[in-house]
Structure formats: structure tokens, C-alpha cells
Amino acid sequence: MVLNSDTSAAGQGGWIVHYYRGPRIVVTSRYVENAEGRYLVRDLRHINRVHVFTHPARTVALIGGAIELALAAPLAVAYGSAALLCAGFISASGLATAILVDGRRNPRWMALRAVSGGREITLFSSRNQQEFEQVRRAVIRAVEANRPPHL
């Protein structure tokens, strides 16, 4: 039997399968190692993915846009001006476009957290979604490979 990255070597001699090797994290069949330390895969519990918006200005911009539309509509009705209402909608759509562009350029911060030894740890965090998903899949594969076989 040939050992590849899809099989676990936890109980086969001294073999260690590397699922992901990067500059900030290494995920193997036995441990996950990052800058904070080395954690045994068999000890990892409650592995969660956490997404956090890093820019509170985005929320403030959305609130500002809503207030702008809430003010533009009554003023347009009071003054009987369709131009004022159109200006409010154009401004709000410009704000929405800016928020969408910012979301593409500045993705949210993502973290992979787990419980090890009774305390919550951050295994990996990144703003790069592709790198984050590669690490997340590697950790999932390592954990699944270390599960006892079902009878």
C-alpha cells in the first residue's frame, strides 16, 4: 500500500503526512504547528471558522446611506422635486458601489479556532480567502484521518 496525503499514518510506524506546509502554519497527520505552538491533532476539539469584518467604517457608511435616503425622500416630497430624490438615490447607489468595491479589495478577516487542553486557541488567521480555505481543509483532513474507525 502506498501512503499518500489522503491517508493517515498516525498508527503506521513513524510516518507523518503533511497536509499543508506554509510559512505561518504546518498541518500534519499528528500536529498543527503555528507561531504560538504545536498542537496535537487528536487534542483539537470544536474547530470553528470565524469571519470578522475588519472595517467598522463599512457599517458607518451603510448607516449614513440609509439616513441620506431617509432624508432625501421626505424633502423631495416636501419641495415637490424629483431631482432631489434622484440625487439622493444616485448618491446612495454610489455609496453602495464603494462598499462593494471595498469588500472585494479588503476581504474580511478569517480565523480558524479550536479548543485544545480546555482553552480556545487560534490555529490560523488570514485575509486571503484561498490560503485560509486551504489551511481549513488541511485541518479537517488531519482531524478526519485521526478519527477511530467506525465498526
DSSP file (Angstrom, degrees, kcal/mol; ACC not computed):
  #  RESIDUE AA STRUCTURE BP1 BP2  ACC     N-H-->O    O-->H-N    N-H-->O    O-->H-N    TCO  KAPPA ALPHA  PHI   PSI    X-CA   Y-CA   Z-CA
    1    1 A M              0   0    0      0, 0.0     2,-0.4     0, 0.0     0, 0.0   0.000 360.0 360.0 360.0 130.3    0.0    0.0    0.0
    2    2 A V        -     0   0    0      1,-0.0     2,-0.5     0, 0.0     0, 0.0  -0.755 360.0-134.0 -90.9 132.3    1.4    3.4   -1.0
    3    3 A L        +     0   0    0     -2,-0.4     2,-0.2     2,-0.0     6,-0.0  -0.750  33.9 167.7 -87.9 123.8    1.0    6.1    1.6
    4    4 A N    >   -     0   0    0     -2,-0.5     3,-1.6     4,-0.1    13,-0.0  -0.674  52.6 -87.1-125.1-175.8   -0.3    9.4    0.1
    5    5 A S  T 3  S+     0   0    0      1,-0.3    12,-0.0    -2,-0.2    -2,-0.0   0.591 120.1  63.2 -71.9  -8.6   -1.6   12.7    1.5
    6    6 A D  T 3  S+     0   0    0      2,-0.1     2,-0.3   139,-0.0    -1,-0.3   0.473  95.2  69.8 -93.3  -1.2   -5.2   11.3    1.7
    7    7 A T  S <  S-     0   0    0     -3,-1.6     2,-0.3     2,-0.0   138,-0.1  -0.858  80.5-120.4-117.2 152.7   -4.4    8.5    4.2
    8    8 A S        -     0   0    0     -2,-0.3     3,-0.1   137,-0.1     8,-0.1  -0.671  18.1-174.5 -89.4 142.9   -3.5    8.8    7.8
    9    9 A A    >   +     0   0    0     -2,-0.3     3,-1.4     1,-0.1     6,-0.2   0.089  48.0 119.7-117.8  19.7   -0.2    7.5    9.1
   10   10 A A  T 3  S+     0   0    0      1,-0.3    -1,-0.1   135,-0.2   136,-0.1   0.835  86.6  29.0 -58.3 -34.5   -1.0    8.1   12.7
   11   11 A G  T 3  S+     0   0    0     -3,-0.1     2,-0.7     1,-0.1    -1,-0.3   0.233  99.0  94.5-111.2  16.5   -0.6    4.4   13.6
   12   12 A Q  S X  S-     0   0    0     -3,-1.4     3,-1.7     3,-0.2     2,-0.2  -0.771  99.1 -77.7-114.3  86.5    1.9    3.3   10.9
   13   13 A G  T 3  S-     0   0    0     -2,-0.7    -1,-0.1     1,-0.2    -4,-0.0  -0.415  93.9 -36.0  65.5-126.7    5.4    3.4   12.2
   14   14 A G  T 3  S+     0   0    0     -2,-0.2    -1,-0.2    -3,-0.1     2,-0.1   0.178  91.0 140.6-117.4  15.4    6.8    6.9   12.3
   15   15 A W    <   -     0   0    0     -3,-1.7     2,-0.4    -6,-0.2    -3,-0.2  -0.350  29.2-170.0 -66.1 136.8    5.1    8.2    9.1
   16   16 A I        -     0   0    0     -2,-0.1     2,-0.5    -8,-0.1    -8,-0.0  -0.995  10.4-149.7-126.8 125.2    3.9   11.8    9.2
   17   17 A V        -     0   0    0     -2,-0.4    12,-1.7   -12,-0.0     2,-0.7  -0.816   9.2-143.8 -95.0 129.5    1.7   13.0    6.4
   18   18 A H  E     +A   28   0A   0     -2,-0.5    10,-0.3    10,-0.2     3,-0.2  -0.843  21.5 175.0 -94.6 117.8    2.0   16.8    5.6
   19   19 A Y  E    S+     0   0A   0      8,-2.6     2,-0.3    -2,-0.7     9,-0.2   0.767  73.1   6.9 -90.5 -30.5   -1.4   18.2    4.6
   20   20 A Y  E     -A   27   0A   0      7,-1.9     7,-3.0   118,-0.1     2,-0.5  -0.935  58.3-173.4-154.8 129.5   -0.3   21.8    4.4
   21   21 A R  E     +A   26   0A   0     -2,-0.3     5,-0.2     5,-0.2    -3,-0.0  -0.973  25.2 149.4-124.0 115.8    3.2   23.4    4.7
   22   22 A G        -     0   0    0      3,-2.2    -2,-0.1    -2,-0.5     0, 0.0  -0.826  58.8-100.3-135.6 175.3    3.2   27.2    4.7
   23   23 A P  S    S+     0   0    0      0, 0.0     3,-0.1     0, 0.0    -1,-0.0   0.766 121.1  32.1 -70.6 -23.5    5.3   29.9    6.2
   24   24 A R  S    S+     0   0    0      1,-0.3    11,-0.5    10,-0.0     2,-0.3   0.600 126.1  22.7-109.6 -13.8    2.9   30.6    9.1
   25   25 A I  E     - B   0  34A   0      9,-0.2    -3,-2.2    10,-0.1     2,-0.4  -0.995  52.1-160.9-154.7 145.3    1.4   27.1    9.7
   26   26 A V  E     -AB  21  33A   0      7,-2.3     7,-2.8    -2,-0.3     2,-0.5  -0.998  10.7-166.2-127.3 126.6    2.2   23.4    9.2
   27   27 A V  E     +AB  20  32A   0     -7,-3.0    -8,-2.6    -2,-0.4    -7,-1.9  -0.960  17.5 164.6-116.0 119.0   -0.6   20.9    9.3
   28   28 A T  E     -A   18   0A   0      3,-2.8   -10,-0.2    -2,-0.5    13,-0.0  -0.648  53.7 -95.0-121.3-179.7    0.4   17.2    9.5
   29   29 A S  S    S+     0   0    0    -12,-1.7   -11,-0.1    -2,-0.2   -19,-0.1   0.650 123.5  31.0 -71.4 -14.5   -1.3   14.0   10.4
   30   30 A R  S    S+     0   0    0      1,-0.3    11,-2.5   -13,-0.2    12,-0.5   0.721 123.7  10.8-113.6 -31.6   -0.1   14.3   14.0
   31   31 A Y  E     - C   0  40A   0      9,-0.3    -3,-2.8    10,-0.1     2,-0.5  -0.955  50.7-136.2-148.4 162.5    0.1   18.0   14.8
   32   32 A V  E     -BC  27  39A   0      7,-2.8     7,-2.9    -2,-0.3     2,-0.5  -0.997  28.0-166.8-119.2 123.9   -0.7   21.6   13.8
   33   33 A E  E     +BC  26  38A   0     -7,-2.8    -7,-2.3    -2,-0.5     5,-0.2  -0.953  17.7 151.6-119.7 127.2    2.2   24.0   14.3
   34   34 A N  E >   -BC  25  37A   0      3,-2.7     3,-0.7    -2,-0.5    -9,-0.2  -0.670  62.8 -75.7-133.1-169.1    1.9   27.8   14.2
   35   35 A A  T 3  S+     0   0    0    -11,-0.5     3,-0.1     1,-0.2   -10,-0.1   0.774 127.6  53.6 -65.2 -26.0    3.8   30.7   15.8
   36   36 A E  T 3  S-     0   0    0      1,-0.3     2,-0.3    86,-0.2    -1,-0.2   0.718 121.1 -76.5 -83.6 -21.3    2.1   30.1   19.1
   37   37 A G  E <   -C   34   0A   0     -3,-0.7    -3,-2.7     2,-0.0     2,-0.5  -0.982  50.6 -60.4 157.7-168.7    3.0   26.5   19.4
   38   38 A R  E     -C   33   0A   0     -2,-0.3     2,-0.4    -5,-0.2    -5,-0.2  -0.964  41.1-168.3-117.9 128.3    2.4   22.9   18.4
   39   39 A Y  E     -C   32   0A   0     -7,-2.9    -7,-2.8    -2,-0.5     2,-0.2  -0.965  23.0-122.9-121.5 128.9   -1.0   21.3   19.0
   40   40 A L  E >   -C   31   0A   0     -2,-0.4     3,-1.2    -9,-0.2     4,-0.5  -0.491  16.3-136.9 -68.7 135.3   -1.7   17.6   18.7
   41   41 A V  G >  S+     0   0    0    -11,-2.5     3,-1.3     1,-0.3    -1,-0.1   0.875 103.2  59.4 -61.9 -38.0   -4.5   16.9   16.2
   42   42 A R  G 3  S+     0   0    0    -12,-0.5    -1,-0.3     1,-0.3   -11,-0.1   0.711 104.0  52.7 -65.8 -18.5   -6.1   14.3   18.5
   43   43 A D  G <  S+     0   0    0     -3,-1.2    74,-0.5     2,-0.0     2,-0.3   0.535  83.4 107.4 -92.8  -7.6   -6.5   17.0   21.1
   44   44 A L  E <   +D  116   0B   0     -3,-1.3     2,-0.3    -4,-0.5    72,-0.2  -0.567  44.8 173.2 -77.8 129.5   -8.3   19.5   18.9
   45   45 A R  E     +D  115   0B   0     70,-2.5    70,-3.3    -2,-0.3    -2,-0.0  -0.927  52.9  15.6-131.2 155.7  -12.0   19.9   19.7
   46   46 A H  E    S-     0   0B   0     -2,-0.3     2,-0.5    68,-0.2    -1,-0.2   0.917  70.7-164.9  49.6  60.1  -14.7   22.3   18.4
   47   47 A I  E     -     0   0B   0     67,-0.2     2,-0.3    -3,-0.1    67,-0.3  -0.662  13.5-178.3 -78.4 122.1  -12.9   23.6   15.4
   48   48 A N  E     -D  113   0B   0     65,-3.2    65,-2.8    -2,-0.5     2,-0.5  -0.927  27.5-136.3-127.7 147.0  -14.7   26.7   14.1
   49   49 A R  E     -D  112   0B   0     -2,-0.3     2,-0.4    63,-0.2    63,-0.2  -0.886  24.0-163.8 -98.8 131.0  -14.3   29.1   11.3
   50   50 A V  E     -D  111   0B   0     61,-3.2    61,-2.7    -2,-0.5     2,-0.5  -0.968   6.2-166.3-121.5 128.8  -14.7   32.8   12.4
   51   51 A H  E     -D  110   0B   0     -2,-0.4     2,-0.4    59,-0.2    59,-0.2  -0.957  10.7-179.7-113.8 130.1  -15.3   35.7    9.9
   52   52 A V  E     -D  109   0B   0     57,-2.9    57,-2.4    -2,-0.5     2,-0.6  -0.993  28.3-129.7-131.7 133.0  -14.9   39.2   11.2
   53   53 A F        -     0   0    0     -2,-0.4    55,-0.1    55,-0.2    -2,-0.0  -0.724  19.2-165.4 -78.5 124.6  -15.4   42.5    9.3
   54   54 A T        +     0   0    0     -2,-0.6    -1,-0.1    52,-0.2     3,-0.1   0.575  68.9  71.1 -89.6  -9.4  -12.2   44.5   10.0
   55   55 A H    >>  +     0   0    0      1,-0.1     3,-1.5    51,-0.1     4,-0.5  -0.837  49.9 179.2-113.8  97.3  -13.6   47.8    8.8
   56   56 A P  H 3> S+     0   0    0      0, 0.0     4,-1.8     0, 0.0     3,-0.3   0.700  79.6  76.0 -66.4 -15.6  -16.2   49.4   11.1
   57   57 A A  H 3> S+     0   0    0      1,-0.2     4,-2.5     2,-0.2     5,-0.2   0.811  85.4  62.7 -63.6 -28.0  -16.3   52.2    8.6
   58   58 A R  H <> S+     0   0    0     -3,-1.5     4,-2.1     2,-0.2    -1,-0.2   0.916 104.2  46.2 -62.1 -43.1  -18.3   50.0    6.3
   59   59 A T  H  X S+     0   0    0     -4,-0.5     4,-2.2    -3,-0.3    -2,-0.2   0.906 112.2  50.5 -66.2 -42.2  -21.1   49.9    8.9
   60   60 A V  H  X S+     0   0    0     -4,-1.8     4,-2.5     1,-0.2    -2,-0.2   0.891 109.4  51.7 -63.4 -39.3  -20.9   53.6    9.4
   61   61 A A  H  X S+     0   0    0     -4,-2.5     4,-2.4     2,-0.2    -1,-0.2   0.897 109.0  50.2 -65.1 -40.2  -21.2   54.1    5.7
   62   62 A L  H  X S+     0   0    0     -4,-2.1     4,-2.1     2,-0.2    -2,-0.2   0.910 111.6  47.7 -64.2 -41.2  -24.2   51.9    5.4
   63   63 A I  H  X S+     0   0    0     -4,-2.2     4,-2.4     2,-0.2    -2,-0.2   0.913 111.5  51.0 -64.4 -42.7  -25.9   53.8    8.3
   64   64 A G  H  X S+     0   0    0     -4,-2.5     4,-2.3     1,-0.2    -2,-0.2   0.901 109.6  50.4 -61.3 -41.6  -25.0   57.1    6.6
   65   65 A G  H  X S+     0   0    0     -4,-2.4     4,-2.2     2,-0.2    -1,-0.2   0.892 110.1  49.6 -63.6 -40.5  -26.5   55.9    3.3
   66   66 A A  H  X S+     0   0    0     -4,-2.1     4,-2.4     2,-0.2    -2,-0.2   0.910 111.9  48.0 -65.7 -41.5  -29.7   54.9    5.0
   67   67 A I  H  X S+     0   0    0     -4,-2.4     4,-2.0     2,-0.2     5,-0.2   0.899 109.5  54.2 -64.4 -39.6  -30.0   58.3    6.7
   68   68 A E  H  X S+     0   0    0     -4,-2.3     4,-2.4     1,-0.2    -2,-0.2   0.920 111.6  43.5 -61.1 -44.7  -29.3   60.0    3.4
   69   69 A L  H  X S+     0   0    0     -4,-2.2     4,-2.0     1,-0.2    -1,-0.2   0.885 111.2  55.0 -68.0 -37.8  -32.2   58.1    1.7
   70   70 A A  H  < S+     0   0    0     -4,-2.4    -1,-0.2     1,-0.2    -2,-0.2   0.831 114.9  40.3 -65.0 -31.3  -34.5   58.7    4.7
   71   71 A L  H  X S+     0   0    0     -4,-2.0     4,-1.7    -5,-0.2    -2,-0.2   0.838 111.8  55.5 -83.2 -35.4  -33.8   62.5    4.5
   72   72 A A  H  X S+     0   0    0     -4,-2.4     4,-2.3    -5,-0.2     5,-0.2   0.895 103.5  54.5 -67.6 -39.5  -34.0   62.7    0.7
   73   73 A A  H  X S+     0   0    0     -4,-2.0     4,-1.9     2,-0.2    -1,-0.2   0.946 111.5  40.7 -64.3 -50.8  -37.4   61.1    0.3
   74   74 A P  H  > S+     0   0    0      0, 0.0     4,-2.9     0, 0.0    -1,-0.2   0.891 116.2  51.0 -66.7 -35.8  -39.4   63.5    2.6
   75   75 A L  H  X S+     0   0    0     -4,-1.7     4,-2.5     2,-0.2     6,-0.3   0.896 109.0  51.1 -66.8 -37.5  -37.5   66.6    1.4
   76   76 A A  H  X>S+     0   0    0     -4,-2.3     5,-1.7    -5,-0.2     4,-0.8   0.896 113.6  44.8 -65.2 -38.5  -38.3   65.6   -2.2
   77   77 A V  H  <5S+     0   0    0     -4,-1.9    -2,-0.2     3,-0.2    -1,-0.2   0.919 113.4  50.3 -69.3 -43.1  -41.9   65.2   -1.3
   78   78 A A  H  <5S+     0   0    0     -4,-2.9    -2,-0.2     1,-0.2    -1,-0.2   0.887 120.8  33.9 -64.0 -39.4  -42.0   68.5    0.7
   79   79 A Y  H  <5S-     0   0    0     -4,-2.5    -1,-0.2    -5,-0.2    -2,-0.2   0.508 104.4-126.6 -95.3  -4.2  -40.4   70.5   -2.1
   80   80 A G  T  <5 +     0   0    0     -4,-0.8     2,-0.6     1,-0.2    -3,-0.2   0.860  59.5 146.3  65.2  34.8  -42.0   68.6   -4.9
   81   81 A S     >< -     0   0    0     -5,-1.7     4,-1.2    -6,-0.3    -1,-0.2  -0.904  34.9-179.1-114.8 111.2  -38.6   67.9   -6.5
   82   82 A A  H  > S+     0   0    0     -2,-0.6     4,-2.6     1,-0.2     5,-0.2   0.793  87.3  63.3 -71.4 -28.5  -37.9   64.7   -8.4
   83   83 A A  H  > S+     0   0    0      1,-0.2     4,-2.3     2,-0.2    -1,-0.2   0.885 100.9  50.6 -64.1 -38.3  -34.4   66.0   -9.0
   84   84 A L  H  > S+     0   0    0      2,-0.2     4,-1.9     1,-0.2    -1,-0.2   0.901 111.4  48.0 -66.0 -40.8  -33.7   66.0   -5.2
   85   85 A L  H  X S+     0   0    0     -4,-1.2     4,-2.2     2,-0.2    -2,-0.2   0.915 112.0  49.4 -65.6 -42.7  -35.0   62.4   -4.9
   86   86 A C  H  X S+     0   0    0     -4,-2.6     4,-2.7     1,-0.2     5,-0.2   0.895 108.9  52.9 -62.9 -40.1  -32.9   61.3   -7.9
   87   87 A A  H  X S+     0   0    0     -4,-2.3     4,-2.3     1,-0.2    -1,-0.2   0.895 108.8  50.2 -63.0 -39.4  -29.8   63.0   -6.4
   88   88 A G  H  X S+     0   0    0     -4,-1.9     4,-2.3     2,-0.2    -2,-0.2   0.915 112.3  46.2 -64.1 -43.5  -30.4   61.1   -3.1
   89   89 A F  H  X S+     0   0    0     -4,-2.2     4,-2.5     2,-0.2    -2,-0.2   0.891 112.5  50.3 -67.7 -39.1  -30.7   57.7   -5.0
   90   90 A I  H  X S+     0   0    0     -4,-2.7     4,-2.1     2,-0.2    -2,-0.2   0.919 112.2  47.5 -64.2 -42.8  -27.6   58.4   -7.1
   91   91 A S  H  X S+     0   0    0     -4,-2.3     4,-1.9    -5,-0.2    -2,-0.2   0.915 113.0  48.1 -64.6 -42.7  -25.6   59.3   -4.0
   92   92 A A  H  X S+     0   0    0     -4,-2.3     4,-2.3     2,-0.2    -2,-0.2   0.886 111.1  50.3 -66.2 -38.8  -26.8   56.2   -2.2
   93   93 A S  H  X S+     0   0    0     -4,-2.5     4,-2.3     2,-0.2    -1,-0.2   0.865 108.9  52.6 -69.0 -33.7  -26.0   53.9   -5.1
   94   94 A G  H  X S+     0   0    0     -4,-2.1     4,-2.1     2,-0.2    -2,-0.2   0.899 109.7  49.0 -63.7 -40.2  -22.5   55.4   -5.3
   95   95 A L  H  X S+     0   0    0     -4,-1.9     4,-2.0     2,-0.2    -2,-0.2   0.906 110.5  50.3 -64.9 -42.9  -22.0   54.7   -1.7
   96   96 A A  H  X S+     0   0    0     -4,-2.3     4,-2.2     1,-0.2    -2,-0.2   0.897 109.9  50.7 -63.1 -40.5  -23.2   51.1   -2.2
   97   97 A T  H  X S+     0   0    0     -4,-2.3     4,-2.5     1,-0.2     5,-0.2   0.910 109.1  51.1 -62.7 -42.6  -20.8   50.6   -5.1
   98   98 A A  H  X S+     0   0    0     -4,-2.1     4,-2.3     1,-0.2    -1,-0.2   0.885 109.6  50.4 -62.6 -38.7  -17.9   51.9   -3.0
   99   99 A I  H  X S+     0   0    0     -4,-2.0     4,-2.1     2,-0.2    -1,-0.2   0.907 111.0  48.6 -66.9 -41.3  -18.8   49.5   -0.2
  100  100 A L  H  X S+     0   0    0     -4,-2.2     4,-1.5     2,-0.2    -2,-0.2   0.913 112.1  48.2 -65.1 -42.5  -18.9   46.6   -2.7
  101  101 A V  H  X S+     0   0    0     -4,-2.5     4,-2.1     1,-0.2     5,-0.2   0.907 111.3  50.9 -63.6 -41.4  -15.6   47.5   -4.2
  102  102 A D  H  X S+     0   0    0     -4,-2.3     4,-3.0     1,-0.2    -1,-0.2   0.885 106.4  55.4 -63.1 -38.1  -14.0   47.9   -0.8
  103  103 A G  H  < S+     0   0    0     -4,-2.1    -1,-0.2     1,-0.2    -2,-0.2   0.839 109.4  46.7 -64.1 -32.7  -15.4   44.4    0.1
  104  104 A R  H  < S+     0   0    0     -4,-1.5    -1,-0.2    -3,-0.2    -2,-0.2   0.865 118.8  40.1 -75.7 -36.8  -13.6   42.9   -2.9
  105  105 A R  H  < S+     0   0    0     -4,-2.1    -2,-0.2     1,-0.2    -3,-0.2   0.833 124.7  35.7 -81.2 -33.0  -10.3   44.7   -2.2
  106  106 A N  S  < S-     0   0    0     -4,-3.0    -1,-0.2    -5,-0.2   -52,-0.2  -0.734  81.5-165.7-123.3  80.4  -10.3   44.3    1.6
  107  107 A P        -     0   0    0      0, 0.0   -53,-0.1     0, 0.0    -3,-0.1  -0.188  32.0 -89.6 -65.4 161.6  -11.8   40.9    2.4
  108  108 A R        -     0   0    0     -5,-0.1     2,-0.4     1,-0.1   -55,-0.2  -0.195  45.0 -99.0 -65.8 161.3  -12.9   40.2    5.9
  109  109 A W  E     -D   52   0B   0    -57,-2.4   -57,-2.9    -3,-0.1     2,-0.4  -0.683  39.6-160.7 -83.7 134.5  -10.5   38.7    8.4
  110  110 A M  E     -DE  51 126B   0     16,-2.7    16,-2.5    -2,-0.4     2,-0.4  -0.935   8.2-174.2-120.8 140.9  -11.0   34.9    8.8
  111  111 A A  E     -DE  50 125B   0    -61,-2.7   -61,-3.2    -2,-0.4     2,-0.6  -0.981  19.5-146.4-135.3 147.5   -9.8   32.8   11.7
  112  112 A L  E     -DE  49 124B   0     12,-3.4    11,-2.5    -2,-0.4    12,-1.3  -0.957  29.1-178.7-112.2 112.6   -9.7   29.1   12.4
  113  113 A R  E     +DE  48 122B   0    -65,-2.8   -65,-3.2    -2,-0.6     2,-0.3  -0.808   7.2 170.2-115.8 153.4  -10.2   28.5   16.1
  114  114 A A  E     - E   0 121B   0      7,-2.3     7,-3.2    -2,-0.3     2,-0.5  -0.941  33.8-111.7-149.7 168.9  -10.2   25.3   18.2
  115  115 A V  E     +DE  45 120B   0    -70,-3.3   -70,-2.5    -2,-0.3     2,-0.4  -0.947  36.7 170.9-108.1 126.5  -10.3   24.1   21.8
  116  116 A S  E >   -DE  44 119B   0      3,-2.6     3,-1.3    -2,-0.5   -72,-0.1  -0.985  68.9  -5.4-138.0 124.6   -7.1   22.3   22.9
  117  117 A G  T 3  S-     0   0    0    -74,-0.5     3,-0.1    -2,-0.4    -1,-0.1   0.812 129.3 -56.9  63.9  29.3   -6.4   21.4   26.5
  118  118 A G  T 3  S+     0   0    0      1,-0.2     2,-0.4     0, 0.0    -1,-0.2   0.493 118.7  96.5  82.5   2.9   -9.6   23.2   27.7
  119  119 A R  E <  S-E  116   0B   0     -3,-1.3    -3,-2.6     0, 0.0     2,-0.4  -0.948  75.9-113.5-127.3 149.8   -8.6   26.6   26.2
  120  120 A E  E     -E  115   0B   0     -2,-0.4     2,-0.3    -5,-0.2    -5,-0.2  -0.626  37.7-177.6 -81.4 133.5   -9.6   28.3   23.0
  121  121 A I  E     -E  114   0B   0     -7,-3.2    -7,-2.3    -2,-0.4     2,-0.7  -0.911  28.4-126.9-128.0 155.4   -6.7   28.8   20.5
  122  122 A T  E     -E  113   0B   0     -2,-0.3    -9,-0.2    -9,-0.2   -86,-0.2  -0.916  22.2-177.2-101.8 112.2   -6.4   30.4   17.1
  123  123 A L  E     -     0   0B   0    -11,-2.5     2,-0.3    -2,-0.7   -10,-0.2   0.898  67.4 -10.7 -74.7 -41.1   -4.8   27.9   14.8
  124  124 A F  E     -E  112   0B   0    -12,-1.3   -12,-3.4   -90,-0.1     2,-0.3  -0.987  56.4-172.5-159.3 145.6   -4.7   30.2   11.8
  125  125 A S  E     +E  111   0B   0     -2,-0.3     2,-0.3   -14,-0.3   -14,-0.2  -0.996  16.8 154.7-142.7 146.4   -5.9   33.6   10.6
  126  126 A S  E     -E  110   0B   0    -16,-2.5   -16,-2.7    -2,-0.3    -2,-0.0  -0.990  43.7-143.3-162.5 158.5   -5.7   35.3    7.3
  127  127 A R  S    S+     0   0    0     -2,-0.3     2,-0.8   -18,-0.2    -1,-0.1   0.506  84.0  91.6 -99.0 -12.5   -7.3   37.9    5.0
  128  128 A N     >  -     0   0    0      1,-0.2     4,-2.5   -18,-0.1     5,-0.2  -0.760  62.7-163.1 -87.7 109.5   -6.5   35.7    2.0
  129  129 A Q  H  > S+     0   0    0     -2,-0.8     4,-2.5     1,-0.2     5,-0.2   0.868  85.9  52.5 -64.3 -39.1   -9.6   33.5    1.4
  130  130 A Q  H  > S+     0   0    0      2,-0.2     4,-1.9     1,-0.2    -1,-0.2   0.943 112.9  43.6 -64.1 -47.9   -7.8   31.0   -0.8
  131  131 A E  H  > S+     0   0    0      1,-0.2     4,-2.2     2,-0.2    -2,-0.2   0.913 113.6  52.5 -62.9 -42.6   -5.0   30.4    1.7
  132  132 A F  H  X S+     0   0    0     -4,-2.5     4,-2.7     1,-0.2    -2,-0.2   0.922 109.4  48.2 -59.9 -45.7   -7.4   30.3    4.6
  133  133 A E  H  X S+     0   0    0     -4,-2.5     4,-2.5     2,-0.2    -1,-0.2   0.854 109.0  54.0 -66.4 -34.5   -9.6   27.6    2.9
  134  134 A Q  H  X S+     0   0    0     -4,-1.9     4,-1.9     2,-0.2    -1,-0.2   0.925 112.3  44.0 -63.6 -43.9   -6.5   25.5    2.0
  135  135 A V  H  X S+     0   0    0     -4,-2.2     4,-2.4     2,-0.2    -2,-0.2   0.916 112.6  52.3 -66.9 -42.9   -5.5   25.5    5.7
  136  136 A R  H  X S+     0   0    0     -4,-2.7     4,-2.3     1,-0.2    -2,-0.2   0.923 110.8  46.9 -60.2 -45.4   -9.0   24.8    6.8
  137  137 A R  H  X S+     0   0    0     -4,-2.5     4,-2.5     1,-0.2    -1,-0.2   0.876 110.5  53.4 -64.6 -36.7   -9.4   21.8    4.5
  138  138 A A  H  X S+     0   0    0     -4,-1.9     4,-2.3     2,-0.2    -2,-0.2   0.910 109.7  47.6 -64.1 -41.8   -5.9   20.5    5.6
  139  139 A V  H  X S+     0   0    0     -4,-2.4     4,-2.5     2,-0.2    -2,-0.2   0.914 111.5  50.6 -65.9 -42.1   -7.0   20.7    9.3
  140  140 A I  H  X S+     0   0    0     -4,-2.3     4,-2.7     1,-0.2     5,-0.2   0.925 111.0  48.6 -60.8 -44.7  -10.3   18.9    8.5
  141  141 A R  H  X S+     0   0    0     -4,-2.5     4,-2.2     1,-0.2    -1,-0.2   0.900 111.6  49.7 -62.8 -40.8   -8.4   16.2    6.6
  142  142 A A  H  X S+     0   0    0     -4,-2.3     4,-1.0     2,-0.2    -2,-0.2   0.914 112.8  46.2 -64.8 -42.3   -6.0   15.7    9.5
  143  143 A V  H >< S+     0   0    0     -4,-2.5     3,-0.6     1,-0.2     4,-0.4   0.929 113.5  48.7 -66.8 -44.7   -8.8   15.5   12.1
  144  144 A E  H >< S+     0   0    0     -4,-2.7     3,-1.1     1,-0.2    -1,-0.2   0.878 108.4  54.2 -63.8 -37.4  -10.8   13.1   10.0
  145  145 A A  H 3< S+     0   0    0     -4,-2.2    -1,-0.2     1,-0.2    -2,-0.2   0.751 107.6  51.6 -67.5 -23.3   -7.7   10.9    9.4
  146  146 A N  T << S+     0   0    0     -4,-1.0    -1,-0.2    -3,-0.6    -2,-0.2   0.417  84.1 110.0 -95.1   0.6   -7.2   10.7   13.2
  147  147 A R  S <  S-     0   0    0     -3,-1.1     3,-0.1    -4,-0.4  -105,-0.0  -0.483  78.9-107.3 -71.7 145.2  -10.7    9.6   14.0
  148  148 A P        -     0   0    0      0, 0.0    -1,-0.1     0, 0.0    -2,-0.1  -0.473  43.5 -97.1 -69.7 147.0  -11.0    6.0   15.2
  149  149 A P        -     0   0    0      0, 0.0     2,-0.3     0, 0.0    -3,-0.0  -0.346  36.3-120.9 -65.7 144.5  -12.6    3.7   12.6
  150  150 A H              0   0    0      1,-0.1    -3,-0.0    -3,-0.1     0, 0.0  -0.671 360.0 360.0 -85.1 138.2  -16.3    3.0   12.9
  151  151 A L              0   0    0     -2,-0.3    -1,-0.1     0, 0.0     0, 0.0   0.446 360.0 360.0 -94.6 360.0  -17.3   -0.6   13.4
